[in-house]
Amino acid sequence: VSYTLLTPDDRQTMLRTIGAKSIEELLTQIPADIRLGRDLNLPAAMSEQELTAHVAALAGKNHSADNSVCFLGGGAYDHFIPSVVDAVASRGEYYTAYTPYQAEASQGTLQVGFEFQTLICELTGLDVANASLYDGGSAVAEAVLMARAVTDRPGKVLIAESVHPEYRLTLSTYLKNLNTELVTLPTPGGYLDPDLVKKQIDDSTSCLVVQHPNFFGALEEVELIGKAVHDKGALFVVSYDPISLGILKPPGDYGADIAVAEGQCLGNYMIYGGPYLGLLACRSEFVRKIPGRLVGQTTDRRGNRCWVLTLQAREQHIRREKATSNICTNQALLALRAAVYLTALGPQGLVETAELCARKAHYAAERLAQVPGVKPAFDRPFFKEFVIRVNGDVTKLLNGLTADGYLAGLSLARDYPKLADGIVVAVTEKRTKAEIDGLATALQKRLAL
Amino acid sequence: MDPKTLRYAKTHEWAALNGDIVTVGVSQFAVDLLTDITHVELPKVGRSVTAGAACGEIESVKAVSDLYAPVEGTVAAVNSDAAANPGLVTAEPYGQGWLFKITVKPGTKLDHLLDLKQYEDHVTHEAH
């Protein structure tokens, strides 16, 4: 935010324009007994230079991926962002948060939306993608609402406990007043047992949600689970890691009906509190139930290629009471960044990025397991994250490692009390061997204290 | 179907009773209002429907409208040709553009619906 001045002259001009003598005069309608009657107890205003220095000092207290070695994951990841992403996304023509409401007046924005959708379809192996949703959590919830509408089965929704805990909370909020039972299937072995799915799924189940790779980084038995889900006529909803699709099968190839994801890892920064980027793709037969905006390509009356928002009858601003979702917009700027990122990497670049993540994560898992007092939590195939269990106080350990310069991982204590000694460690392509070895050494020292 | 022998709902569906099966479509008047029909969403076979309650949708270049069941019963069949090619509904609302069939209880009558004369009076009134 820029520092812009408001001079006493500016203030007088504004008051004169509206015909008021003072700011006090504007407040006379507020009863005197509820007014404070004195100035707020705040220090005197700073000059621009003072303010810049003050805020920089405050910001300097933060531990971030810029000044620490980041092994934190659990939904937001420290992947490399090529500078072309910032160069394109910061162009004035594109610099807007949402698709404008007079959408067709902004053909460039719509073209980006269309290309983004095309990239997400290619990535997931599914037929149709929307122009994005708010984040990975709301994308899961919207996918479930879609599945309820498509199957006409309001009764029951199944979700694996290995799905991101915050996504599950978001879903439970969405379902709270809808008379739908949300059943969480336990994953004590760090993955969802397909036999448990077979036992729990029935004819009233609209869908089952898994995350693959899951919150612990492990792969799920997606083919067996998908089959069990389809045998009961339910839909298979998969939350995936976009980067993982460089080496894993696309969701469309193993039977996912709706595939959703958090798209931060595609060229977007880790930002506390967001904005983040929800991705949603599905089979073409569900296109009329897809939430949010959908850009279509067509020709104008002169025969030129152009883009329009299409199928808007699904949106609440036309038939609010019949809408399949309340989302009428998208994350245009973040979707643009994702589109530029995927285009810059290309298919080969995505494969290489995914391979680097997987290899470095596997090296890190082996290296950390050699540290006395550390053991792997699960014996499952994984992608770029894994869980270690440590001796002693996890919070104290993580705080100590932060002081050593390592954001070592995410404690599972809050969301998985049975894994209170567990830490999810994420390793992206940015981590070096020296950094991984450095974490192992620091961990060993801290555990020996 | 001969429009003269059909019964009509005020919401512009027509109904034809044959044994315990009621065939349902939309009237020529509705088709004229909607102009080009682009999508019809029909109820699932086996689903129970209530007279006067929405059970599907019909979308045209002009508007999206609900489709109401004219009688109570269970959906026996849907016209998948019309779903695949909504132009059929525009072209032949009383013929190949029928929409769905409902199995009704034996002895069900369509007396609560309008005959052609009453329906025409109703739409004349509604048009003004």
Chai-1 contact restraints between the chains, C-beta under 6 A:
chainA,res_idxA,chainB,res_idxB,connection_type,confidence,min_distance_angstrom,max_distance_angstrom,comment,restraint_id
A,A313,B,E59,contact,1.0,0.0,6.0,A-B,restraint_1
A,A313,B,V64,contact,1.0,0.0,6.0,A-B,restraint_2
